[in-house]
Amino acid sequence: MSATEGTEAIDPAVPPSGTGCVECEEAGGWWFHLRRCARCGHIGCCDDSPEKHATAHYHATGHPVIRSFEPGEEWFWDYAKDELYVSGPELAPPACHPADQPVPGPAGRVPANWAETLR
């Protein structure tokens, strides 16, 4: 099965919720990498980030498929199947956070010892 099957998990017309992790933005936190829910467009931080909001979004909503929201990355992940897909349908733009947004980000909120705080 591919990420293009099971279209109930993916809505290609929904734009991303913003340019950064929704919950980290609200709380003044920071993230390592960003992930986009392929169903509703929610942007959450990856499991290497301190708060793991993309996975929390899956558990809260049941939306199983995410896509990387990093420049140059087009892969999808299906939490329900614990599977990686190298491609899937085109999602509404933008496909990634702004190229000038640092990783980790956002600028000004990443602690100097950020690498030590990850896993």
N, C-alpha and C positions, 0 to 999 in steps of 0.2 A: 504494500500500500504506500502511496506517496502523499505528501502534504496537500496535493491538489484534490485528493479524494476526501470524502467526509466534509463537504463544503459547509455543513452547519457549524463547523468550528472556525471557519474563515469567512470574513466579509471584506472583500477587496475594496469596497467603496468607502469604508470608514477611514477618515484621516487619523493620524496620531494625535494623542491628547495634548501634546506640547513638545518641547525640545529637551526636557529633562524628566527625571523620575517625579511623578506626581506627589507621592508622599514625602520624598526627601525635600522637594521644593517647599511644601507646606511646613515641614518641621525644621527647615534650615540645615538639613543634612547634606551629605555628599555621596557620590556613587563612583564605582569603578567602571563598569560598562552598562549600557542600556539595552533593554529588551522591549519589544512592542507586542501587545496582545493582537493576534491576527483576527480576532472576533470583534473587539470593541475599540481598539486603538490605544488602550491604556499603556502609557510608558512607565515601566518600572525598572528598578536596578537589578543587576544580575546576582547570582548566588555567591560571587566573590566580593560583592559589596557588603558593607556592614549590616544593612537591614534586609536584604533579599526580598524586595518588594514585588518583583515579577512573579516569583513563586508564591508569595502570599496572595497575590491577585488571583492566581490559578485556584488556590485552595478556597478563597472567598467566593469566586464566581463560577468555578467549574469550566472556565474557558481554557482548553488544554493547549492550544497552539500559540507559540510566540515566534517572532522573527527578530533577528539581531537588528538593533537600531544604531549600529556602528557603521561609519563610512567604509565602503568596499566589501561589506559582509552581506550576503544574501541568504544565509541558511535559516531554516526553520527548526524548531524543537517542539515535539509533542510530549507534554508531561504525562498524559494518560498512557502512552505507549512506551515512554522512556526511549524515544527514537529521534535521531537527527535526520533531517532531509536537506540535501544540498541545494534544492530549489523548490519553488512553489509559485503560486500565482503572484502577479504584480499587485502590490497594495497601493492604495491612494498615497500620493506624495505628501510630504517628503519621505524618502526611504531611509533617512538617517538624521541624526542630530547635526547641527551646523558644523561644518568642517573646522571652524575656528574655536569650537568649544573643546577645552582640554580634556584629556583622559588621564587620570580620573578628573572628575568635574563636580560641580561647576567651579569656575575660577573664583578664587577668594574664599572658598569654604573647605578646601581640602587641607587636612592637617599636614604639617611638615613630615611627620612620621607615618604617613598613610600606608606605606608598604608593610610596616610592622604590625598594623592593625588588621590586615587581611588574613584570613584563615591561618 
